[in-house]
Amino acid sequence: MINPSNPRDGWKPRLRRWEASLYLRVVYGLDVAPATLAKYASVGGGPAFQKVGRVPLYPTEELDTWALKRLGRLRRSTSDKDEEPET
């Protein structure tokens, strides 16, 4: 069962595609359809996954990494620059 105070609790360590889609929606608010994850698995750009026979399994750590990268950094205004200045 999903814990509302910590939505990352209660998930299996590896998720099938439809579960990964649900995980991304519940934990990060990202609507990524299972078909979109399948497309990313074919052409690239999606979260890393493992295969057990024909079944793709998405480690929750990989989903977390991919989602955070996709969301980007927090901003204080629309005029914030996309990249951090080099030092």
Backbone bond lengths (Angstrom), bond angles and torsions (degrees), N, CA, C in turn:
res aa  C-N    CA-C-N  psi(-1)  N-CA   C-N-CA  omega(-1)  CA-C   N-CA-C  phi
1 M - - - 1.443 - - 1.523 109.97 -
2 I 1.320 116.59 143.71 1.457 122.50 -178.31 1.527 109.23 -80.96
3 N 1.318 115.97 132.76 1.457 123.17 178.61 1.527 108.51 -88.97
4 P 1.346 119.74 114.01 1.466 121.06 -177.79 1.526 113.89 -60.06
5 S 1.345 117.98 -31.15 1.461 119.60 -179.70 1.527 112.17 -75.48
6 N 1.325 117.31 -24.04 1.466 121.88 174.72 1.516 107.36 -142.21
7 P 1.338 117.47 92.24 1.469 119.86 -174.15 1.522 114.91 -63.61
8 R 1.339 119.29 -12.26 1.462 120.22 178.03 1.519 112.54 -80.58
9 D 1.333 117.14 -13.31 1.465 120.67 177.93 1.520 110.66 -75.92
10 G 1.314 116.71 149.90 1.457 122.11 171.88 1.518 115.98 88.09
11 W 1.323 118.30 4.35 1.470 121.25 179.08 1.523 109.22 -96.69
12 K 1.316 115.87 150.98 1.466 121.04 173.04 1.529 108.18 -67.71
13 P 1.337 118.21 158.66 1.469 119.64 -179.83 1.532 113.40 -68.44
14 R 1.333 118.28 -26.17 1.465 122.72 177.24 1.516 107.84 -131.60
15 L 1.327 115.52 136.15 1.459 120.64 -173.26 1.518 111.54 -120.98
16 R 1.330 115.30 142.42 1.465 120.04 172.07 1.515 108.27 -67.90
17 R 1.321 116.55 168.77 1.461 120.78 -173.24 1.534 112.71 -58.19
18 W 1.335 117.74 -44.80 1.464 119.46 -178.95 1.530 110.78 -67.44
19 E 1.336 117.05 -32.64 1.460 120.64 177.23 1.525 110.75 -71.54
20 A 1.327 116.60 -37.95 1.460 120.99 177.67 1.528 110.15 -62.27
21 S 1.321 116.46 -40.84 1.459 120.90 176.93 1.526 110.58 -60.97
22 L 1.311 116.80 -45.42 1.466 121.81 178.26 1.526 110.91 -63.86
23 Y 1.322 117.13 -42.96 1.466 122.52 178.63 1.530 110.46 -57.89
24 L 1.324 117.19 -47.97 1.461 120.66 -179.68 1.529 111.47 -62.06
25 R 1.325 116.68 -35.25 1.467 120.69 178.79 1.529 110.89 -71.07
26 V 1.329 116.95 -48.30 1.469 121.17 -175.66 1.526 111.52 -69.88
27 V 1.321 117.42 -46.01 1.461 121.05 -172.89 1.525 112.22 -81.75
28 Y 1.331 118.03 -38.72 1.465 121.05 -172.81 1.527 114.74 -118.15
29 G 1.318 117.79 -7.40 1.459 119.68 -178.31 1.514 113.08 73.43
30 L 1.332 117.71 19.48 1.460 122.23 179.74 1.524 109.13 -96.60
31 D 1.310 117.14 120.78 1.459 121.31 176.47 1.519 109.07 -89.64
32 V 1.311 115.41 96.74 1.467 122.60 178.36 1.522 106.17 -122.20
33 A 1.306 116.12 109.18 1.459 121.67 -176.79 1.529 110.63 -66.84
34 P 1.331 117.14 152.44 1.465 119.67 175.08 1.539 112.06 -55.39
35 A 1.318 117.21 -36.57 1.469 120.21 178.42 1.531 111.18 -65.39
36 T 1.314 117.05 -33.48 1.468 120.78 177.17 1.522 109.94 -69.05
37 L 1.321 117.09 -40.88 1.465 119.81 175.89 1.524 110.50 -62.21
38 A 1.337 117.35 -37.65 1.465 121.29 177.14 1.526 110.41 -63.78
39 K 1.319 116.42 -41.43 1.474 120.43 178.74 1.525 109.79 -64.03
40 Y 1.348 116.87 -45.94 1.463 120.27 177.79 1.528 111.04 -59.63
41 A 1.324 117.51 -37.19 1.466 120.67 178.69 1.526 110.75 -64.07
42 S 1.318 115.95 -28.62 1.461 120.65 -179.14 1.523 112.56 -84.24
43 V 1.330 116.80 -44.42 1.469 120.37 -173.20 1.522 113.51 -104.74
44 G 1.344 118.04 -11.82 1.461 121.47 -179.00 1.515 111.33 97.91
45 G 1.319 115.48 167.19 1.447 121.78 177.83 1.518 114.76 99.35
46 G 1.306 117.54 -5.88 1.457 120.87 -179.43 1.510 112.03 -101.90
47 P 1.322 115.96 -174.62 1.460 119.32 177.76 1.528 111.32 -69.62
48 A 1.318 115.33 151.20 1.467 120.78 177.54 1.522 109.73 -66.86
49 F 1.320 116.00 148.31 1.461 121.00 -179.34 1.517 109.43 -144.37
50 Q 1.313 115.31 166.88 1.463 123.00 175.21 1.516 107.38 -118.34
51 K 1.320 116.99 157.92 1.461 119.85 176.80 1.520 110.00 -119.34
52 V 1.310 114.76 134.60 1.463 122.43 172.27 1.519 104.56 -116.59
53 G 1.318 115.72 99.48 1.461 119.78 -171.46 1.527 108.00 66.78
54 R 1.323 115.90 -120.60 1.473 120.62 178.92 1.521 112.99 -95.99
55 V 1.328 116.89 -3.32 1.462 121.17 -172.81 1.529 111.14 -93.32
56 P 1.347 117.93 118.78 1.461 119.83 174.26 1.526 109.63 -79.48
57 L 1.316 115.46 135.96 1.455 121.68 177.08 1.529 108.76 -124.22
58 Y 1.320 115.41 131.69 1.454 122.18 -176.74 1.530 109.64 -105.61
59 P 1.339 118.68 113.13 1.464 119.84 174.89 1.537 109.36 -63.29
60 T 1.311 116.65 137.04 1.463 119.30 -177.95 1.532 111.48 -61.41
61 E 1.333 117.81 -31.23 1.469 120.01 177.64 1.526 110.63 -62.38
62 E 1.329 116.54 -39.10 1.464 120.54 178.81 1.526 111.34 -69.24
63 L 1.323 116.57 -38.40 1.468 120.11 176.02 1.519 110.50 -62.73
64 D 1.350 116.80 -40.96 1.465 120.74 178.08 1.521 110.89 -61.39
65 T 1.323 116.03 -48.65 1.470 121.22 -178.98 1.521 110.78 -59.68
66 W 1.333 116.88 -47.28 1.458 121.61 -178.31 1.526 111.23 -64.24
67 A 1.331 116.82 -44.25 1.463 120.78 -178.56 1.524 111.30 -63.88
68 L 1.318 117.12 -44.40 1.467 119.91 -179.53 1.523 111.40 -65.22
69 K 1.318 116.61 -37.68 1.468 119.91 177.11 1.531 110.04 -65.57
70 R 1.316 116.47 -40.93 1.463 121.01 -179.67 1.525 111.55 -67.47
71 L 1.328 117.23 -37.82 1.457 120.88 179.42 1.529 112.04 -70.05
72 G 1.322 116.82 -32.12 1.462 119.62 -179.27 1.518 111.87 79.25
73 R 1.308 115.00 -174.04 1.464 120.09 -176.89 1.523 110.69 -82.63
74 L 1.316 115.07 161.94 1.459 120.34 175.50 1.524 109.37 -72.54
75 R 1.311 115.88 146.25 1.464 121.71 179.75 1.516 109.54 -125.14
76 R 1.301 116.17 153.28 1.457 122.49 176.50 1.523 111.83 -99.06
77 S 1.336 116.81 -21.73 1.460 120.24 177.75 1.526 109.56 -156.92
78 T 1.314 115.65 167.46 1.467 119.91 178.81 1.527 111.78 -71.09
79 S 1.331 117.21 -14.57 1.462 119.49 179.84 1.526 112.61 -88.84
80 D 1.333 118.14 -1.97 1.469 120.35 175.28 1.517 109.01 -58.84
81 K 1.312 115.73 138.96 1.463 120.65 178.39 1.519 109.64 -72.38
82 D 1.342 115.99 151.87 1.462 121.18 -179.62 1.512 112.55 -70.18
83 E 1.318 117.76 -30.78 1.447 119.87 -175.81 1.511 109.67 -120.28
84 E 1.318 114.94 150.36 1.453 121.79 177.11 1.531 108.34 -73.50
85 P 1.323 117.70 143.09 1.471 119.25 177.48 1.533 111.02 -66.41
86 E 1.319 115.32 144.72 1.455 120.07 178.62 1.508 109.47 -78.91
87 T 1.333 116.08 143.71 1.482 119.47 179.00 1.484 111.26 -114.73
